[in-house]
Amino acid sequence: MKKMQAEILTFLFLIGFLSIVDAQETVDKNEMVGFACYFEGSQSKTVEKFTRKLKNKKYDWISKKLTSKNNAEKYMSVITLEKLTELGNYKLNETESDLIAEIKKSTDLVSVCSGCVYFDKIELKNMFTAEMLTMATNWLNYNLKTD
């Protein structure tokens, strides 16, 4: 009986492990938004890049990413510019406002990750829900020293 239980547990573990590996392979790591990914809770490459630009106050560079072909960059540009505007550190022009409105309605997919097990592709428009913005808000508050 114990051997059968061990075999079942091993089987369930392998199914879980393989589904995690499969999920990680369906996302695009070069076009991924993640504030705390993998076992170590590291940022995705896109988030790292935006962290550096934000800390160096490269707001024009961030604005230019509203027209990027990389959907993760578009998302990061929107949340960053909106927060900077809210804080009075940046003023959106009409073109930027129009691009942000477009991105917020977009059905284009962006890869996301969180922790060790959550990897997915989500429509850009769904990245702006309260649930999805939680980690982004924490990242912005930390990097802009607000809260």
N, C-alpha and C positions, 0 to 999 in steps of 0.2 A: 504494500500500500504506500509506504513512504517513497519507494522508488518511483511510483507512478506520479505522486505529488511533485516530486523533484523534476520529473520530466515535463509535467504540465507547466510548472513555474519557469523552467528553462525555455520552453516553447513560447510562453507569453512574453518573457523578457526579449527573446529574439525578434518576435513580431514588433514589439514596441521599439526596439533599437533600429530595426530595418525601416520602420515608418519614419523615424526621426532622420535617418540618413537620406531617405528618399525625399523628405520635405526640404532638407538643406540643398539638395541637388536641383530642385525646381526653381529656386530663387536665383536672381542675378546679383552676385556679391558686389559687382561694380556699380550697381544701381539699387542699393539697398539702404533703407532707413532703419537704424537700430541704435538705441541709446544705451542698451545693456545686453549684449548678445553673448552667446556661448557660455561656457562654464565660468569664465573669468569676468563676465559682465562688461566686455569691452564695447567700444563704439564702432559702428560700421565705418568704412573708409570715407564715405560721404559726410557723415556726422563729424568725423575727425577734421576733415578739410574745412567744414563750415565753422567749427570751433576755433580753428586758427584764424580764419578770416574775420570772424566776429571779434575776437580778442585784439586783433590788429586794426580794427575799425575799417575794414575794406568793404564798406557798404556798397560802393559802386560795383565791385566784383559780385557781391551777393545779388544785386539788382539784375545784372546781366544774366544770371542763371535762371531768371524767369523764362527765358527763351531757350534754355538748354534742351538737348535731345534726351537727357538723362532725367527721368521722372523723379528720382530721389532728390536731385538738385533743385528741381522746380518746387517740390514740397518744402524743402529746407529754406529756400528763398522766401516763399510765402510766409511761413511761420516767423522767420527772422525779421523780415521787413515789417510785418504787421506789429510785432512786439516793439521794435524800434520806434515805429510811428506812435504807438500807444504811449511810450515813455517820453515822446517828444525829441528823440534823438535822430529822427529821419522824417522827411516829408515825401510821401508818395506823389508822383506826378500822375497825370491822367492815363498815360500809357501803362504804367505799372499797375494802377488800380484795375484797368481793363484786363490785363494779363492775369492778375490775381483772381479776378472773378471767373475768368475762363478756366483756370487751373482748378478752382474749387468746384467746378461742375464737370470736370473731365472724367471720362470712363477709362482713360489710359491706366495701365497697371504699374504699380510700384512694389518692389520686393520689400518685405519687412521681416525683422527678427526681434525676438525678445527671449532672453535666457537661453537655455540649452535646447528647448524643445519646440519653440514656436517660430516657424518659418512659413511665410505665406506670400501670396501676391494679392494686392488689394487695389481696387479702383481709387484713383487719387481723390475723388469726391468723398469717399468714405474715410479718408485719412483726417478729415476735419471734424469728426464727431468728438464729443466730449471725452468718450472712452479712449479714443486713439490719441487725443491731444495731451493726455495726462503726462506721459513721459517727456513729450516735447516741451510742455510748460515747465516742468522741473529742470530740463536742460537749459532752457532760456533763462529762467530765474537764476540758476546757478552761474551761468556765464555772463549775465548782465547784473549780477549782484542785487537782485530784487527779491521781494517776497513779503 
